[in-house]
């Protein structure tokens, strides 16, 4: 490797070499300063609301009402958490129950999504006829068009299927954006797997299901992991679908539970509210911390290469 | 022969069956029915009694378009969306460039900056509502500390700078995902191109301008209209931020539709959804003319 500043024949002390070296040193200092400032800036921007949320959840109501003499709680208390996790006198839904409901719905959503996305992604990646074109188009549309646009008809359909007020109904509603996302990512992944592998298996008499099970799925593990995690988060964080589709307080998810706290007009118990917020953030952030590498890699290899 | 044919076409079709059902029954049909419901007086009463369906034509749209709450809401969300998309992609680009290079504790840093993406947007909205609270919020405390006397009002409700404060929440929530997509695009730019440019004596900035930026333009062209559409449909965080229904401090189309939804005026709510859909289609249509790939 020829580096600027180090002469070819070992004479390093030429004047040109020195000034180039100095320039490089200045550049490196500036570069490092920008890097550090950037890290501090972005970390502070991301963390600031979290810091306020966590500290507020440990403050008693009167300390919160005094505003912001300090970010750290002056008299830390666990009462907010005790109130939230123990019986709840303020709202008719209990928080541990909400967590359980959210978990069940998320698991059903993940299973449904994978069952639909995996076979569909294989075909969409490997075959091309008019129907695959239509479906690919829908996969794109479904990632954008959702929420308030479709929630009313969706409610009516699920009501006719007697799925309103059930976990399955919410999961089915969440599977629509979930599977669109899953197919998008997985199709990108499968396109990277050489088609020769399929063909070889096909010559040996394997059908599409066998190819999916024995060839594709083992090679697709990073993609599958990242889709599972993203869909889990999508379901856990979902608000509109459970809000419209669930009526029984015993079925409420964490977001709906949180909303009932918010809904207490004139009674903003900030401490408890923030404790609920912290508790709702723990599972998805744990998932992110465990699987962040998979998620980044999943999006990198799946999403961008069309 | 017949069996082979069945294998070649039958199996793929069978494997596409679930997604086909989902797309038709729960995807396209609801969109179509939503458009139709927007033309009717469909409503659900307090006791879930359903008022007989009557076709109204464009009456709902007429009423909505003449309601200043809606038109101001559209203007507001377009402003917010513009700010959010502009900021998330410039700052997202910087953050992605940062994440694309090695430094100590990079993994921890990556988790930290991705955290807003993982939590429920509802929680994000809630926390920012606390931050913006006029009497006990941290942002207000900071403004006073900086001797920028605040008006003592709820910041997102401010008629001039409100959109900026609301957009801040949108930026905070959307930045991680944009960053990930840009990072993915950065990593897909072929390494050889960079090396070739470096050998030709191109410095960091010229390499960025002539290699990195063109290499990522295609991805940006696809995801910028997607992000803007996402803002038009964003509900959770902005709903919380706007406060309790009825006393809301600002209105955007999604919260406007939700208000009709909760009062049982489903036809009217569906019509708002139709108008938002129209707006999204308009954006995609417009985005074809500013195709970033053709620079």
Interface residues (C-beta under 8 A of the other chain):
Chain A: X35 X38 X39 X42 X43 X45 X46 X47 X49 X50 X52 X53 X56 X64 X65 X66 X67 X68 X71 X115 X116 X117 X119 X120 X122 X123 X124 X127 X131 X132 X135 X138 X141 X142 X143 X144 X145 X146 X147 X148 X149 X150 X151 X152 X153 X154 X156 X157 X172 X173 X175 X176 X179 X183 X207 X208 X209 X212 X233 X236 X237 X239 X240 X244 X254 X255 X258 X259 X262 X263 X265 X270 X273 X274 X277 X280 X281 X284 X285 X287 X288 X289 X292 X293 X295 X296 X299 X300 X301 X303 X304 X305
Chain B: X7 X11 X12 X13 X15 X16 X18 X19 X20 X22 X23 X25 X26 X27 X28 X29 X30 X31 X33 X34 X37 X91 X94 X95 X98 X101 X103 X107 X109 X110 X111 X112 X113 X114 X115 X116 X117 X118 X119 X120 X121 X122 X123 X124 X126 X127 X128 X130 X131 X135 X136 X137 X138 X140 X141 X172 X175 X176 X180 X181 X183 X184 X185 X187 X188 X219 X226 X229 X230 X233 X235 X236 X240 X244 X247 X254 X257 X258 X261 X266 X269 X270 X272 X273 X274 X276 X277 X280
